[in-house]
Amino acid sequence: MSRTPSIVDRLGSARSGRIPFSVEFSPPRDAEAEGRLWRAVRTFERLGPAFVSMTYGAGGSTRDRTVRVTGRLAEETTLLPVAHLTAVGHSIDELRAMVGAYADRGITNILALRGDPPGNPLGEWEKHPEGLEYADELVRLVRELGDFHVGVASFPEGHHRSPDLDHDTRYLVQKLRAGAEYSITQMFFDVEHYLRLRDRVVACDAEQGLKPIIPEIMPITSLRSARRSLELSGSHLPPVLEERLRRAAGDGPEENRAAVREVGIEVATEMCERLISEGAPCLHFITLNFARATGEVLDRLGYELEAPAAVQPA
Ligand SMILES: Cc1cc2nc3c(=O)[nH]c(=O)nc-3n(C[C@H](O)[C@H](O)[C@H](O)COP(=O)(O)OP(=O)(O)OC[C@H]3O[C@@H](n4cnc5c(N)ncnc54)[C@H](O)[C@@H]3O)c2cc1C
């Protein structure tokens, strides 16, 4: 199996004086969405992220498209892809086959996740009869299958199924002990949540606390879609920010997208500034397959972007 750089290696070798950034893409639903994704991919290629991640949807056709598109990222671009992989709805044999399909395309960085019940992420979890119960088992499985580099999810506000933050931290540390090399957080809008998560992991296990916790940032460009993402993720807007966005959206039947977007970009930039000053190892952006909002945040942060004018409208 050909070995590609690990995410930890990539973060370590980033240009000095600049915290690396990375981006998350999602599998496109159709040909038009795929065209949009590729325009974003080509823009980001010029902006130089440390890595790009591709989310995973468990349904059959989505799954095939995800593997194909992630494979193209590895084969046809200069980007380093991380393939998300969820245990939900899969037998262990199917998971092995998925990992093999990624390896065949030269993808050796995998984000191991449990996933949520299809249809209703907040619904009752049901383990596949021949599958896995928790993400730490998937970390072990992937590592047993070859020379893979594995990351996991972490939750600054606690996972919605965790009864409390101690429980949440204990099982995050269990995933790291199982061999995960880093975690990427759920999106959050109060940097204090991220800092406290980092402190909790160090307090629980100082050795595992050395592993990078990569903060995930979502620049808000629409209040309506942000609300949907918040509902699905279990993250919250601080009341002051909620009010700021609500005021920007206005009282009309249609929200004032331009004003909401301006607040969203401003807030994401402020959060990134704080994360940089607090020594975050990387800034990981949810892009929804658009380059413009993330490009603007990076531009405001003073990143030297090779092609800021080339980003396409979101
Ligand atoms: C960065 C990131 C990327 C994501 N990408 C995707 C994606 O591509 N596709 C997708 O469908 N979903 C994705 N998700 C969502 C994720 O699948 C869900 O949040 C899921 O509910 C939790 O996954 P996990 O891997 O953290 O699960 P786990 O680590 O298994 O945790 C699930 C819950 O069980 C608890 N727990 C864990 N182990 C044990 C144990 N041994 N005993 C008792 N309790 C335990 C945990 O504390 C937690 O409450 C992503 C989330 C994040 C943060």
PDBQT file of the ligand as one rigid body, heavy atoms in Angstrom, charges set to zero:
ROOT
HETATM    1  C1  LIG A 401     -15.655  16.412  12.477  1.00  0.00    +0.000 C 
HETATM    2  C2  LIG A 401     -16.901  15.567  12.294  1.00  0.00    +0.000 A 
HETATM    3  C3  LIG A 401     -17.138  14.934  11.079  1.00  0.00    +0.000 A 
HETATM    4  C4  LIG A 401     -18.277  14.159  10.891  1.00  0.00    +0.000 A 
HETATM    5  N1  LIG A 401     -18.483  13.565   9.676  1.00  0.00    +0.000 NA
HETATM    6  C5  LIG A 401     -19.563  12.799   9.468  1.00  0.00    +0.000 A 
HETATM    7  C6  LIG A 401     -19.789  12.149   8.212  1.00  0.00    +0.000 A 
HETATM    8  O1  LIG A 401     -18.983  12.279   7.305  1.00  0.00    +0.000 OA
HETATM    9  N2  LIG A 401     -20.892  11.388   8.062  1.00  0.00    +0.000 N 
HETATM   10  C7  LIG A 401     -21.799  11.223   9.073  1.00  0.00    +0.000 A 
HETATM   11  O2  LIG A 401     -22.793  10.521   8.878  1.00  0.00    +0.000 OA
HETATM   12  N3  LIG A 401     -21.617  11.814  10.289  1.00  0.00    +0.000 NA
HETATM   13  C8  LIG A 401     -20.536  12.598  10.506  1.00  0.00    +0.000 A 
HETATM   14  N4  LIG A 401     -20.333  13.192  11.729  1.00  0.00    +0.000 N 
HETATM   15  C9  LIG A 401     -21.341  13.028  12.775  1.00  0.00    +0.000 C 
HETATM   16  C10 LIG A 401     -21.067  11.808  13.684  1.00  0.00    +0.000 C 
HETATM   17  O3  LIG A 401     -21.137  10.614  12.932  1.00  0.00    +0.000 OA
HETATM   18  C11 LIG A 401     -22.119  11.836  14.775  1.00  0.00    +0.000 C 
HETATM   19  O4  LIG A 401     -21.955  12.971  15.587  1.00  0.00    +0.000 OA
HETATM   20  C12 LIG A 401     -22.226  10.581  15.623  1.00  0.00    +0.000 C 
HETATM   21  O5  LIG A 401     -23.410  10.689  16.417  1.00  0.00    +0.000 OA
HETATM   22  C13 LIG A 401     -21.078  10.408  16.623  1.00  0.00    +0.000 C 
HETATM   23  O6  LIG A 401     -20.008   9.866  16.013  1.00  0.00    +0.000 OA
HETATM   24  P1  LIG A 401     -18.688   9.503  16.850  1.00  0.00    +0.000 P 
HETATM   25  O7  LIG A 401     -17.759   8.939  15.870  1.00  0.00    +0.000 OA
HETATM   26  O8  LIG A 401     -18.247  10.660  17.672  1.00  0.00    +0.000 OA
HETATM   27  O9  LIG A 401     -19.268   8.354  17.823  1.00  0.00    +0.000 OA
HETATM   28  P2  LIG A 401     -18.712   7.703  19.126  1.00  0.00    +0.000 P 
HETATM   29  O10 LIG A 401     -17.332   8.140  19.445  1.00  0.00    +0.000 OA
HETATM   30  O11 LIG A 401     -18.953   6.221  19.035  1.00  0.00    +0.000 OA
HETATM   31  O12 LIG A 401     -19.647   8.327  20.263  1.00  0.00    +0.000 OA
HETATM   32  C14 LIG A 401     -21.064   8.248  20.204  1.00  0.00    +0.000 C 
HETATM   33  C15 LIG A 401     -21.614   8.440  21.622  1.00  0.00    +0.000 C 
HETATM   34  O13 LIG A 401     -21.345   7.266  22.396  1.00  0.00    +0.000 OA
HETATM   35  C16 LIG A 401     -20.522   7.567  23.525  1.00  0.00    +0.000 C 
HETATM   36  N5  LIG A 401     -19.555   6.445  23.610  1.00  0.00    +0.000 N 
HETATM   37  C17 LIG A 401     -18.504   6.215  22.807  1.00  0.00    +0.000 A 
HETATM   38  N6  LIG A 401     -17.903   5.054  23.146  1.00  0.00    +0.000 NA
HETATM   39  C18 LIG A 401     -18.624   4.547  24.185  1.00  0.00    +0.000 A 
HETATM   40  C19 LIG A 401     -18.515   3.351  24.965  1.00  0.00    +0.000 A 
HETATM   41  N7  LIG A 401     -17.546   2.445  24.733  1.00  0.00    +0.000 N 
HETATM   42  N8  LIG A 401     -19.450   3.153  25.957  1.00  0.00    +0.000 NA
HETATM   43  C20 LIG A 401     -20.428   4.048  26.191  1.00  0.00    +0.000 A 
HETATM   44  N9  LIG A 401     -20.561   5.204  25.477  1.00  0.00    +0.000 NA
HETATM   45  C21 LIG A 401     -19.677   5.433  24.480  1.00  0.00    +0.000 A 
HETATM   46  C22 LIG A 401     -19.874   8.899  23.192  1.00  0.00    +0.000 C 
HETATM   47  O14 LIG A 401     -19.522   9.604  24.374  1.00  0.00    +0.000 OA
HETATM   48  C23 LIG A 401     -20.982   9.576  22.401  1.00  0.00    +0.000 C 
HETATM   49  O15 LIG A 401     -21.965  10.111  23.257  1.00  0.00    +0.000 OA
HETATM   50  C24 LIG A 401     -19.214  13.996  11.953  1.00  0.00    +0.000 A 
HETATM   51  C25 LIG A 401     -18.973  14.642  13.183  1.00  0.00    +0.000 A 
HETATM   52  C26 LIG A 401     -17.827  15.415  13.352  1.00  0.00    +0.000 A 
HETATM   53  C27 LIG A 401     -17.596  16.109  14.654  1.00  0.00    +0.000 C 
ENDROOT
TORSDOF 0
